[in-house]
Amino acid sequence: MTTTVADGGRTPATTAARAVAFYLPQFHPVPENDAWWGPGFTEWTNVARARRLYPGHAQPDLPADLGFYDLRLAESRAAQAALAQEHGVEAFAYWHYWFGDGRRLLERPFTEVLASGEPGISFCLAWANQTWSGIWHGDADRVLMEQRYPGRADHVAHFEAVLPAFRDPRYLRVGGRPVFYVFRPEELPDAGAFVDLWQSLARRAGLEGLYLVAEMSDLVGRGVRYDRVKEDGFDAGVYMRMPAGTSRADLLRMRAYRKLTGGPEIHPYTTSWAEQNRTGDLVQPCVYPNWDNTPRSGRRGIVLHGATPDGFRENVRQAVASVAHRPADERLLWVKSWNEWAEGNHLEPDRRFGHGWLEALRDGLRDDRPDGGTP
């Protein structure tokens, strides 16, 4: 399996991996955010008020072509999908919030995508199973929405709530099985029991099973948070590591600067993907175009300084090479992210580089071999 990529009128190429971009649905107001942060709050609120915190700091980072969109508008979602597909993104991984006892947030955009049948881009769900707090706003003890795990009945209710999505023909599949991503598997009371239950429920519902993916978070190389992919029965784990320079010299410079100025934590953007990332039969790669969450967290934030499309392109190529030996259906490449603007983490066009991030992804995914790369 390969994916054809439209290329501005040039001969279409095929992609050497299946790019799946995480998609944040926070760009529309909801009553909860109105209550917590003020009327009309969305991620754009943080983006628009961002400021430079040190010389050479590339803030504010503002959108270009798509503008400050509202995800309640079908036209905005269609424009996103068109840009994504033109540049090799096969699917969006919509962040999905299920806090237990049927409590959900930010579900409207995906609910409308599912009900309307538009846009046509493939998708999967990524369960963001984490308590919402005020940590990024300097108020870590303030719990906004607690993630709960009431037990088996709640896991069943959760599965039944997302089953219509699994049945949708657009849903991303591996080996015929719908892909479902778990953000914090280490926080599940019994991850193995969750996996067994959902696989059983999927087969009972007439599916071939699920392709369950666990995040293996190790953001700046200080140790992976979850390392039981095989033991708990997940089909794959995504090793999440920022392309951050963490040499002794890098860390000494960063700590000295923070002590002198009060932050933020600054790391150079590196193109050492192959050296920094874990690979293996059950491990899938992830690439970051950029990162700067100071719009959310100010001087408590983390910045990958010097991120450029050229550097991102090189990391994509290395990540793609890491899965080249796998059957085409299993060559998933996770991209963090499509539109997490308040984390300075996006593929969408910005005012500094235009379509540069998208073009870098397309080029890094390109497979111009005569056989299209099919094994």
MARZAPA-208394 format. One line per field, with one value per residue (C-alpha): x, y, z; chain; residue in three letters. Coordinates in Angstrom, 2 decimals. Each point is the difference from the previous one (the first is absolute). Example, Ala and Ser with C-alpha at 12.3 -4.5 7.8 and 13.67 -1.06 7.14 Angstrom:
east <- 12.30/1.37
north <- -4.50/3.44
up <- 7.80/-0.66
ch <- A/A
aa <- ala/ser
This chain:
east <- 0.00/1.27/-1.70/-0.02/0.93/-1.09/3.01/-0.93/-0.48/3.14/-0.10/-1.68/2.29/-0.74/0.71/2.37/-1.95/-3.56/0.09/-2.49/-0.15/-1.37/-2.91/-1.10/-3.73/0.50/-0.73/-3.60/-1.55/-1.63/-1.77/2.70/2.80/-2.18/-0.34/3.68/1.72/-2.62/-2.68/1.03/3.24/1.62/3.61/0.13/-0.24/3.39/1.51/-0.97/1.42/3.38/3.09/3.74/1.75/3.62/1.99/-0.81/-3.15/-2.40/-3.21/-2.76/-0.39/-3.11/-2.01/0.13/-2.38/-2.61/-0.08/-1.54/-2.56/-2.98/-0.34/-3.78/0.17/0.00/1.86/2.94/0.18/-0.15/2.83/2.17/-0.65/0.81/3.36/0.81/-0.77/1.89/3.13/-0.09/-1.96/-2.12/-1.98/-0.76/0.21/-2.69/0.70/-2.94/-1.01/-1.82/0.40/-2.06/-3.70/-0.81/1.61/1.39/1.46/0.69/-1.86/-1.98/2.43/0.49/-3.67/-0.86/2.72/-1.44/-3.64/0.54/2.41/2.22/2.85/1.10/3.45/0.59/0.04/0.49/-0.58/2.70/-1.26/1.52/-0.50/1.44/-1.37/-0.35/1.63/1.33/3.60/0.84/-1.35/2.00/-2.84/0.90/-2.19/-3.16/-1.88/-2.29/-1.18/1.18/0.73/-1.76/-0.09/-3.25/0.46/-1.03/-3.47/1.51/2.48/-2.95/-1.94/3.07/0.37/-3.67/0.31/2.82/-1.24/-1.82/3.35/1.71/-2.63/0.51/1.70/2.37/1.38/3.75/0.72/2.97/-0.67/-3.70/-0.05/-0.92/2.90/-0.57/2.72/0.41/1.89/0.77/-0.09/2.00/-2.94/-2.49/-0.64/0.53/1.11/0.05/-3.59/-1.07/1.66/-1.60/-3.44/0.02/1.29/-2.78/-2.62/1.30/-0.27/-3.42/-1.05/1.04/3.35/3.22/1.34/1.73/3.52/0.79/2.92/1.60/2.06/3.53/0.73/3.63/-0.23/3.56/1.74/-0.29/-1.55/-3.04/-3.25/-1.54/1.88/-2.47/-1.34/0.48/-0.85/-3.33/-0.96/0.17/0.68/2.54/1.55/0.91/3.29/-0.51/3.26/0.41/2.94/1.67/3.72/0.82/3.78/1.85/0.90/-3.62/-1.31/2.60/-0.85/-3.72/0.30/2.29/-2.41/-3.00/1.81/0.98/-3.30/-2.71/-0.67/-1.35/1.74/1.71/1.43/1.46/-2.07/2.06/-0.01/1.29/-3.26/1.60/2.42/-2.60/-2.97/-0.77/-0.88/-1.19/-2.64/-2.76/1.22/-1.36/1.72/-1.17/1.35/-0.34/0.16/0.39/-0.80/-0.46/-2.69/0.78/-3.34/-1.60/2.54/2.24/3.36/-0.87/-0.10/2.34/1.31/1.70/2.05/1.03/-2.75/-0.23/-1.67/3.42/0.75/-3.44/0.38/3.19/-1.65/-2.95/2.38/1.79/-3.28/-1.36/3.18/-0.55/-3.19/1.00/0.41/-3.56/-3.07/-1.40/-3.21/2.00/2.24/-1.75/1.80/-1.57/0.39/-0.34/-1.91/-2.35/-1.24/1.18/0.74/0.28/2.79/1.69/-0.47/-1.71/0.13/-2.57/1.37/1.41/1.10/3.69/0.43/-3.26/-0.55/3.54/-0.94/-2.47/2.44/2.71/-2.30/-0.99/3.63/1.10/-2.78/0.66/0.68/0.98/1.14/-1.48/-1.85/-1.41/1.81/-2.36/1.76
north <- 0.00/3.42/3.38/2.32/3.61/2.88/2.19/3.39/-1.24/-2.15/-3.77/-1.54/-1.94/-2.70/0.26/-2.40/0.17/0.67/3.41/0.47/3.51/0.70/2.43/2.31/0.91/2.91/2.72/0.74/1.33/-2.33/0.85/-1.63/2.11/3.10/-0.72/-0.82/2.62/2.56/0.37/-1.05/-1.72/-2.33/-0.90/3.12/2.06/-1.32/0.23/3.64/1.20/-1.74/2.23/-0.29/-1.11/0.11/1.35/-2.00/-1.52/-0.62/1.18/0.71/-2.91/0.80/-1.92/0.88/-1.52/-1.41/2.98/-0.12/-2.62/-1.32/-3.79/0.24/1.00/-2.84/2.28/0.26/-3.76/-0.51/2.47/-1.78/-3.39/1.27/1.40/-3.18/-2.35/2.13/-0.39/-3.69/-0.14/-3.13/0.46/2.30/-1.47/2.00/0.50/-1.60/0.85/-2.57/0.81/-2.89/-0.23/1.22/3.42/1.45/3.27/1.58/-2.78/2.20/0.22/-3.76/-0.72/2.19/-1.59/-3.42/0.97/1.96/-2.33/3.00/0.62/-3.21/-0.24/-3.09/0.27/-1.85/0.85/0.69/-0.26/2.89/-1.75/2.63/2.31/3.61/2.38/3.54/-1.21/1.86/3.21/-0.17/-1.55/-3.70/-0.74/1.23/-3.03/0.95/-3.42/-3.16/-3.13/-2.91/-3.74/-1.20/-3.58/-2.56/1.41/3.38/-1.61/-1.72/3.27/1.69/-2.68/0.22/3.78/-0.25/-3.11/2.06/1.63/-3.40/-1.04/3.07/-0.86/2.96/-1.41/-0.73/-3.72/-2.33/-3.52/0.84/1.02/3.54/1.87/1.38/1.94/0.27/3.09/-1.08/-3.81/0.14/1.71/-2.78/-2.03/-3.21/0.64/-3.68/-0.48/3.05/-1.41/-3.44/1.47/2.36/-2.73/-2.28/2.72/0.77/-3.61/-0.31/3.07/-1.69/1.74/-1.89/1.38/3.30/1.23/1.48/2.41/1.20/3.15/-0.49/3.52/1.06/3.65/1.18/-3.31/-0.29/-3.45/-1.57/0.20/-3.21/-3.08/-2.90/-0.01/-3.73/-1.07/1.85/-1.20/3.23/-0.42/2.81/2.79/3.47/1.25/3.73/1.92/3.67/0.77/1.89/0.41/-1.49/-0.28/0.98/3.35/0.58/-0.70/2.17/2.93/-0.50/-0.19/3.01/2.06/-1.03/0.85/3.39/0.98/-2.20/-2.04/-1.39/-3.36/0.29/-2.93/0.10/-1.81/-2.96/-2.19/-3.04/-1.95/-3.39/0.46/1.21/-2.24/-3.55/-2.47/-3.59/-2.39/1.49/3.60/2.59/3.32/3.53/3.26/3.56/2.95/2.48/0.69/3.14/-0.10/3.43/1.34/-2.25/-0.01/3.05/-0.31/-3.50/-1.19/-2.04/1.27/-1.90/2.89/0.04/-2.29/0.37/-1.92/-1.17/-1.59/-1.54/-1.47/-1.76/-1.47/-1.23/-1.78/-1.73/-1.04/-1.34/-2.02/-1.64/-1.72/-0.66/-3.73/-0.44/-1.00/3.17/-0.15/0.19/2.94/2.54/3.29/2.12/3.76/2.23/2.03/1.35/3.04/0.29/3.70/0.93/-2.60/1.51/-3.46/-0.09/-0.87/2.60/3.01/2.82/3.55/-0.81/-3.07/-0.11/-3.56/-0.96/-2.56/-1.72/-0.04/-1.43/-2.83/-0.71/-0.08/-2.16/-2.49/-0.11/-3.36/0.35/-3.57/-1.61/-2.60/2.65/-1.63/-2.96/-2.96
up <- 0.00/-0.95/0.00/-2.97/0.75/-2.23/-0.68/-1.43/-3.53/-0.08/-0.38/3.05/2.30/2.53/3.67/1.69/3.27/1.17/1.66/2.84/1.48/3.49/-0.18/2.82/0.13/2.44/-2.57/0.88/3.21/2.51/3.28/2.10/-1.46/0.30/3.72/0.56/-2.15/-1.03/-2.70/-3.49/1.02/-2.54/-0.72/-2.18/3.20/1.11/-3.48/-0.51/3.32/-0.34/0.29/-0.59/3.17/-1.18/-2.97/-3.11/1.48/-2.91/1.69/-0.63/-2.41/-2.02/-2.61/-3.68/-2.58/2.37/2.35/3.48/-0.95/1.95/-0.13/0.20/-3.68/-2.53/-2.42/2.42/0.41/-3.77/-0.61/2.58/-1.59/-3.49/1.12/1.91/-2.86/-2.53/2.11/0.88/3.26/-0.20/3.19/2.91/3.51/1.79/3.69/1.75/3.57/2.13/3.68/1.33/0.85/-3.50/0.52/-3.25/-1.23/-3.40/-1.81/-2.38/-2.96/-0.25/0.64/-2.98/-2.16/0.78/-0.54/-3.22/-1.76/-0.72/-0.45/-1.68/1.59/2.10/3.77/3.24/3.66/2.57/3.58/1.99/3.34/2.29/2.68/-1.09/2.45/0.01/-0.18/-3.22/1.52/3.22/2.01/0.10/3.03/-1.73/-1.38/-2.84/-1.13/1.70/-2.03/1.70/-0.59/1.61/-1.15/-2.59/-0.65/-0.88/-2.40/-1.68/-0.23/-1.44/-2.68/-0.94/-0.32/-2.57/-1.84/-2.69/-0.82/-0.27/-2.54/-2.20/-3.33/0.47/3.24/-0.08/0.05/0.18/-1.21/-0.11/3.67/1.14/1.64/3.50/1.83/3.79/1.20/3.57/0.19/3.24/1.72/-0.77/3.17/-2.01/-3.56/-0.89/1.13/-2.03/-3.12/0.47/0.61/-2.99/-2.33/1.18/-0.43/-3.51/-1.13/1.57/-2.00/-3.24/-0.44/-0.70/3.27/0.72/-0.67/3.41/0.29/3.24/0.42/1.34/1.20/0.47/-1.00/0.63/0.56/3.77/-0.06/-1.62/2.01/-1.33/-1.20/0.17/-3.55/-0.55/3.55/0.01/-3.48/-1.98/-3.70/-0.09/2.03/-1.26/1.39/0.62/0.19/-0.85/-2.33/2.84/0.42/3.41/-0.06/3.16/-1.58/-1.10/3.49/1.72/-2.28/0.54/3.79/0.19/-2.10/2.10/3.22/-1.37/-1.62/1.50/-3.12/-2.26/-0.53/-3.39/-1.97/-3.52/-2.63/-1.19/-3.09/1.87/-0.18/-0.59/2.93/2.48/-0.71/0.96/-2.74/0.05/-1.30/2.15/-0.09/-2.43/-0.71/0.75/-1.39/1.30/-2.40/2.86/3.65/2.11/2.66/1.46/-1.36/2.63/2.77/-0.43/1.72/1.21/-3.60/-2.18/-3.33/-2.82/-1.32/-3.65/-1.33/-3.78/-2.81/-1.21/3.37/0.18/-3.50/1.06/3.10/-2.07/-2.37/2.87/1.61/-3.29/-0.50/3.40/-1.22/-3.63/0.69/1.24/-2.02/-1.56/2.04/3.25/-0.92/2.18/0.60/2.73/-0.35/3.04/-0.95/-2.64/1.95/3.61/-0.41/3.68/0.24/-3.06/-1.45/-3.40/-3.68/-1.02/-1.93/2.11/-0.77/0.31/-2.19/-1.96/-1.24/0.98/2.67/-2.32/-2.89/2.24/1.06/-3.60/-1.11/2.91/-0.74/-3.72/-1.56/-3.64/-0.53/-3.13/2.06/2.33/2.89/0.19/1.63
ch <- A/A/A/A/A/A/A/A/A/A/A/A/A/A/A/A/A/A/A/A/A/A/A/A/A/A/A/A/A/A/A/A/A/A/A/A/A/A/A/A/A/A/A/A/A/A/A/A/A/A/A/A/A/A/A/A/A/A/A/A/A/A/A/A/A/A/A/A/A/A/A/A/A/A/A/A/A/A/A/A/A/A/A/A/A/A/A/A/A/A/A/A/A/A/A/A/A/A/A/A/A/A/A/A/A/A/A/A/A/A/A/A/A/A/A/A/A/A/A/A/A/A/A/A/A/A/A/A/A/A/A/A/A/A/A/A/A/A/A/A/A/A/A/A/A/A/A/A/A/A/A/A/A/A/A/A/A/A/A/A/A/A/A/A/A/A/A/A/A/A/A/A/A/A/A/A/A/A/A/A/A/A/A/A/A/A/A/A/A/A/A/A/A/A/A/A/A/A/A/A/A/A/A/A/A/A/A/A/A/A/A/A/A/A/A/A/A/A/A/A/A/A/A/A/A/A/A/A/A/A/A/A/A/A/A/A/A/A/A/A/A/A/A/A/A/A/A/A/A/A/A/A/A/A/A/A/A/A/A/A/A/A/A/A/A/A/A/A/A/A/A/A/A/A/A/A/A/A/A/A/A/A/A/A/A/A/A/A/A/A/A/A/A/A/A/A/A/A/A/A/A/A/A/A/A/A/A/A/A/A/A/A/A/A/A/A/A/A/A/A/A/A/A/A/A/A/A/A/A/A/A/A/A/A/A/A/A/A/A/A/A/A/A/A/A/A/A/A/A/A/A/A/A/A/A/A/A/A/A/A/A/A/A/A/A/A/A/A/A/A/A/A/A/A/A
aa <- met/thr/thr/thr/val/ala/asp/gly/gly/arg/thr/pro/ala/thr/thr/ala/ala/arg/ala/val/ala/phe/tyr/leu/pro/gln/phe/his/pro/val/pro/glu/asn/asp/ala/trp/trp/gly/pro/gly/phe/thr/glu/trp/thr/asn/val/ala/arg/ala/arg/arg/leu/tyr/pro/gly/his/ala/gln/pro/asp/leu/pro/ala/asp/leu/gly/phe/tyr/asp/leu/arg/leu/ala/glu/ser/arg/ala/ala/gln/ala/ala/leu/ala/gln/glu/his/gly/val/glu/ala/phe/ala/tyr/trp/his/tyr/trp/phe/gly/asp/gly/arg/arg/leu/leu/glu/arg/pro/phe/thr/glu/val/leu/ala/ser/gly/glu/pro/gly/ile/ser/phe/cys/leu/ala/trp/ala/asn/gln/thr/trp/ser/gly/ile/trp/his/gly/asp/ala/asp/arg/val/leu/met/glu/gln/arg/tyr/pro/gly/arg/ala/asp/his/val/ala/his/phe/glu/ala/val/leu/pro/ala/phe/arg/asp/pro/arg/tyr/leu/arg/val/gly/gly/arg/pro/val/phe/tyr/val/phe/arg/pro/glu/glu/leu/pro/asp/ala/gly/ala/phe/val/asp/leu/trp/gln/ser/leu/ala/arg/arg/ala/gly/leu/glu/gly/leu/tyr/leu/val/ala/glu/met/ser/asp/leu/val/gly/arg/gly/val/arg/tyr/asp/arg/val/lys/glu/asp/gly/phe/asp/ala/gly/val/tyr/met/arg/met/pro/ala/gly/thr/ser/arg/ala/asp/leu/leu/arg/met/arg/ala/tyr/arg/lys/leu/thr/gly/gly/pro/glu/ile/his/pro/tyr/thr/thr/ser/trp/ala/glu/gln/asn/arg/thr/gly/asp/leu/val/gln/pro/cys/val/tyr/pro/asn/trp/asp/asn/thr/pro/arg/ser/gly/arg/arg/gly/ile/val/leu/his/gly/ala/thr/pro/asp/gly/phe/arg/glu/asn/val/arg/gln/ala/val/ala/ser/val/ala/his/arg/pro/ala/asp/glu/arg/leu/leu/trp/val/lys/ser/trp/asn/glu/trp/ala/glu/gly/asn/his/leu/glu/pro/asp/arg/arg/phe/gly/his/gly/trp/leu/glu/ala/leu/arg/asp/gly/leu/arg/asp/asp/arg/pro/asp/gly/gly/thr/pro
